[in-house]
Amino acid sequence: MRYYERIGLLPAPPRTAGGYRDYRPADADRLRFISRGRELGFSLEEIRSLLGLAEDDGLSCQDVDRLARGHLLDIRNRLNDLQRMASELERVIGSCSGGERGQCAILDTLRHPPS
């Protein structure tokens, strides 16, 4: 929470007479919003934008939709990249004969990737 306060995603709460932070229900709601955004893979800057959109009653849902669609496209691209990496790693592992380190297909692939 202190990190989110430091980067401006959460306002610094008032303090009690004993010096403890006194978080309000709105702070807990905002923290849940941030946490859920992080779970969905939104960057901190995207969450900052979403918070701004959530707090501006004058904006339409189209702005949120546009940001979410862009994020979904990024996720799908990352999934494709991960699938490609997994396939390549499976191929390299499958070509490993378990012999001497000098003939290790895995290390050789890392040294000399296919062109």
C-alpha positions in Angstrom: 0.0 0.0 0.0 2.8 2.4 0.8 4.2 1.8 -2.7 0.9 2.7 -4.3 0.8 5.8 -2.1 4.4 6.7 -3.1 3.6 6.5 -6.8 0.3 8.3 -6.4 -2.2 5.5 -7.0 -3.5 5.7 -3.4 -3.8 9.0 -1.5 -1.8 9.2 1.7 -4.4 8.5 4.5 -4.8 10.6 7.5 -3.1 9.4 10.7 -4.5 8.6 14.1 -3.3 10.3 17.2 -1.1 7.3 17.7 0.5 7.7 14.2 -1.3 4.8 12.5 -2.6 5.2 9.0 -6.4 5.6 9.1 -7.6 4.0 5.8 -11.2 4.8 4.8 -13.6 2.4 3.0 -13.0 4.4 -0.3 -9.2 3.6 0.1 -10.0 -0.1 0.5 -12.2 0.0 -2.7 -9.4 1.8 -4.6 -6.9 -0.8 -3.4 -9.2 -3.6 -4.6 -9.5 -1.9 -7.9 -5.7 -1.6 -8.2 -5.2 -5.2 -7.1 -7.8 -6.6 -9.5 -6.3 -4.5 -12.3 -2.9 -6.0 -11.5 -4.4 -9.5 -11.5 -5.7 -8.9 -15.0 -2.2 -7.8 -16.1 -2.8 -4.1 -16.4 0.3 -2.0 -16.0 0.4 0.7 -13.3 0.0 3.4 -15.9 -3.0 1.6 -17.4 -4.5 1.3 -13.9 -3.8 5.0 -13.4 -5.7 5.7 -16.6 -8.6 3.4 -15.6 -8.8 5.1 -12.2 -9.0 8.5 -13.9 -11.7 7.2 -16.2 -13.6 5.6 -13.2 -13.5 9.0 -11.3 -14.6 11.1 -14.3 -18.4 10.9 -14.6 -18.3 12.9 -17.8 -16.5 10.2 -19.8 -18.2 7.5 -21.7 -17.7 3.8 -21.4 -16.1 3.9 -24.8 -12.8 5.2 -23.3 -12.7 2.3 -20.9 -13.6 -0.1 -23.7 -10.8 1.2 -25.9 -8.2 0.7 -23.1 -9.5 -2.8 -22.3 -9.5 -3.9 -25.9 -6.0 -2.6 -26.4 -4.9 -4.5 -23.3 -6.7 -7.7 -24.5 -4.8 -7.4 -27.8 -1.5 -7.1 -25.8 -2.4 -10.2 -23.8 -3.2 -12.2 -26.9 0.1 -11.2 -28.5 2.0 -12.2 -25.4 0.2 -15.6 -25.4 1.2 -16.1 -29.0 4.8 -15.3 -28.1 4.7 -17.6 -25.1 3.2 -20.4 -27.3 6.0 -19.9 -29.8 8.6 -20.0 -27.1 7.1 -23.1 -25.6 7.1 -24.9 -29.0 10.7 -24.0 -29.6 11.8 -25.1 -26.1 9.9 -28.4 -26.6 11.7 -28.9 -29.9 15.1 -28.2 -28.4 14.5 -30.4 -25.4 13.3 -33.2 -27.7 16.5 -33.0 -29.6 18.6 -33.4 -26.5 20.4 -36.7 -26.5 21.5 -36.5 -22.9 25.2 -36.9 -23.9 28.2 -34.8 -23.1 27.8 -31.1 -22.3 29.9 -30.2 -25.4 27.2 -31.7 -27.6 24.2 -30.3 -25.6 21.5 -29.4 -28.1 19.9 -27.0 -25.6 23.1 -25.0 -25.0 24.0 -25.1 -28.7 20.6 -23.6 -29.5 21.1 -20.8 -27.0 24.6 -20.1 -28.5 23.4 -20.4 -32.1 19.7 -19.8 -32.6 18.2 -21.0 -35.8 18.1 -18.4 -38.5 
